[in-house]
Amino acid sequence: MIGLSVLGASADEPVPHPDWAGAFDAAGVTGVFVVKDAGTGELHTSDPGRAATRFSPASTFKIANSLIAADAGVLGSTGQVFLYDGERRDFESWNKDFTLKEALAASVVPIYQEIARSVGPERMQAGLDRLGYGNRTIGTPDAFWLDGSLRISAVEQIAFLIGLHDRTLPFAPKAQEMVLEILPETALSCGTIRAKTGWGYQSETPQIGWWIGWAEVEGKVTYFALNIDVMSRDDLKARSAVTLDLLREHAAIPADCTLS
């Protein structure tokens, strides 16, 4: 599978857990969950076929976008400010100034389109190739992660996350540190999740929803990548619900661990 050897992750077939489908059924959605233990190196999934299927990364690509831009010198610091351009957008929360860290947390598409334009298609393509990121395909230079051109599987997302966490991606250490500093953090009653959501509302039918990252509990790191079919906005809340259910099922977090 493209990308795994480049990122240094194991290409072993994941262990299937068909019983994990119950978590998706309970949430009323269809999707896949992939998890990898940093300690054992074992890869597990609810559906091996879907785990290997590529979808638009949607806003999860903002992690790689940030990395490529930081390495290219387009981003200078986590506190870099992007001034509001005055254009009214559908998401009212986007209509203001943002720091880089805030822009990633709020998943502000116009700012990341500006970042991609500043990187330019040649440097962006080179960055995708260095990462071995999914199918490495750029369509529209400032929307390829939204328009269905770029596609990546849940297994490949895991490989990317491992490289980022371990700071072993083929990019400047400073660039990797910057991205780790801005990666959204969610508090758990038992630890922390560092992760990014995605919602491919422009590129897929049905739409695709993502949550990718890792859980840190008592020094143990567990990587995860979830994607679901999104039939309505109400389905988006299933991303965290299913992820937490299956992290508990996999014993990556305690049974009583919840979002704080």
C-alpha angles and dihedrals in degrees: 000000000000115000102020098093091042091055094043097242126140116266092205115136111260120249107253121233106184090172089069087074086083091073090057091045091051090053092045095239140109121229149101137271123202123186133180127190113222090210102048097026089221119148119213132181144176092225122017093194096054091039088064095042117104122230134171107284090219110184095349083079088070086082092059092037089057092047095050091045093048091049090050092052094247091119118052105181144350088255095054108138125227111199119222110254095211096247113135113233134191093250102065092198089067093061098094143058118293138191115225092256091050092046092057093046091050092040092228105193098193092055093049090047087055090050092050092050090051091051091049128211097277096054091039091053090048089052093051090049093050090051095042083226111187113290090342091223124153119196117161103016095231100033108034092116089055105037097060097257095111115053134177136176128234090247090053090049088057091053091052092049093051091052091049095047092048092042091233099125116122093257136096113289089233091057092050092048091051092054092047089053093055099039106118116257125211119194120229127192086241103034141313141304120208106195150131129227126216135194119188097201092149104045116036139061104230095027118246127233125195141188116180132169141080140286121225115201123165092336094312118122121204120182120211140180123188130180129178139180108256113211094166138002089260088070092064093078088062090072094075095031095055093041093054092044092053095042086057091046089051090048090238088128129021119270091248095048114122141166108281 
